[in-house]
Amino acid sequence: MWLALVSTELLTVIAILALLVGVPLFVVGVIAVFSAYVRFDAEQYLEEVDASEGEQVGGDDE
């Protein structure tokens, strides 16, 4: 019931601050997760390419 004692202006300021802080944090979080996934996928792909090149080079020597 303490919420009824708080003025609407204060609630508006709190909501605006939550949006100004929360939305950018959410966007940065999504970008961080996406970029981490892309980096992880790229590292796996490069490892596969290196392994396949190693097999091709090893096969040519025989």
Residue pairs with C-beta under 8 A, 6 or more apart in sequence:
none
